[in-house]
Amino acid sequence: MSTEAEAVRPAHSRSFGRTLTALIVVLVVACSGLAALTLGQGPRLARADIDTDSVVQLAQQRLLMHSNEALAEVDVEQVSVSPSVPLAVATDGSTLSITFDQRLMYDTDYVVSVSGVTSPFQDATSTFDYAFTTGSPPVYYLQPGAPDASGRADDAIVRTTVAGTARDVVYSAPGIQDFAVVGSSLAVSTTADDGTSQLVLIVPGQTAVETLPLPGRGTITQLGSSVKQAMLGLRFTSEDPAAGYSNTLLLFDLLAKHTSFTLPGTVIGQPLAVDQWRFIPDSTLIETVADGVLSIYDSALQQGAVIGDYDGLGEVAPAGTQSVIGSPGSAHVLDLLSGQVSPLTAALPDGATALGLPVLGADGSSAVTVAALDDADGGSRQVVVRSDAAGATVVFDTGSQDAQIVSVTQSPNAQYLAIAVSAGPRAEVITSLVDRSSGAVVRTLAGLSVTWP
């Protein structure tokens, strides 16, 4: 028995050895094939990160594309985005960063493609493809209420979206005069029965109402805000002239104490009084006009600089580097980086006369202007004209000589215009949300003061 077992054992050992050798060969070949496949296909996109809400509210937002391995430098010419948008690219290790120079369009499908992507360690190329849909931020507007028997009415601040139909009343009260989005809150000014103003702060979705202190009894005009800096501003005139507030610019830093402060005026010891004012968006800088002089103040440093003799403030272009200003009979562009002022001439159709300062588009190459357009019967009607290098196009027509354009507000990304129209004296104000490029009316709202955050 022992001798037979010893004779059989070498045969089993030889069989096992041959099997093991074959298995090792198969594994080596498989690993070599996988290595060759990996080396031949180039880097792969592992994941991508983007805030689809921030990209429509702020410029200079980023799409981060993460690779499975280190990346060689990528040039901007290798990146295509549809719809097209100006951009910059940077490579850091295995991450490709794409920065969008402008705010993107609301509720829009974007496709990003990066061609010729390689690793520093091999020449094989690949393409990174990524698609995303941008968010649609809320839109707020003021809907005046119908007066009751006493003549008072509950007005409402309504939240909705451009594309949707849902509406949500976030605050209601009698005598709402104006409101402003500031941070995640809304500041609301109301008028009491005696004509004086009150200022409250609310958070949509919450019931608490905070009353912001004013220097005394008086009236509020020109309420405005710097949304991202959580700063609020307004003109205040006290009921008692002896109190010393006459068109005084009051400011609130809502990240600090909820109390007002003023800027130093041109007269030593007196607060700054203004005819017009506005925040430069998303900053603590303020433009003011007082007695025909335009100045820029830094509210954080409490310092200002005179720009020159200009009596009108238009809007700041979405890029945040150009401000439209006016002097009698003409419009100008103030470069906020250099301080240089240049003339602004917006083309108009034959028979049209500008009724206000133009509003610049995303990159400053186009503008929209409210104008009076002559009719064949000798009268005129109000229209909104978009002008660019190709000429002038009417994008909105009131269609009536009795109708009056109350205001035109541009969305922060310059995609839409909110055009508020009164059909005649004492008529209800209706606001049309209009595609700035095509002139298509995408929605109408029974109210005014449309505001994007």
Secondary structure, 3 states (H helix, E strand, C coil): CHHHHHHHHHHHHHHHHHHHHHHHHHHHHHHHHHHHHHHHHCCCEEEEECCCCHHHHCCCEEEEEEECCCCCCCCHHHEEEECCCCEEEEEECCEEEEEECCCCCCCCEEEEEEEEEEECCEEEEEEEEEEEECCCCCEEEEECCCCCCCCCCEEEEEEECCCCCCCEEEEEEECEEEEEEECCEEEEEEECCCCCEEEEEECCCCCCEEECCCCCCEEEEEEEEECCCCEEEEEEEECCHHHCCCCEEEEEECCCCCCEEECECCCCCCECECCEEEECCCCCEEEEEECCEEEEEECCCCEEEEEECCCEEEEECCCCCEEEEEECCEEEEEECCCCCEEEECCCCCCCEEECCCCEECCCCCCEEEEEEEECCCCCEEEEEEEEECCEEEEEEECCCCCCEEEEEEECCCCCEEEEEEECCCCCCEEEEEEECCCCCEEEEECCEEEECC
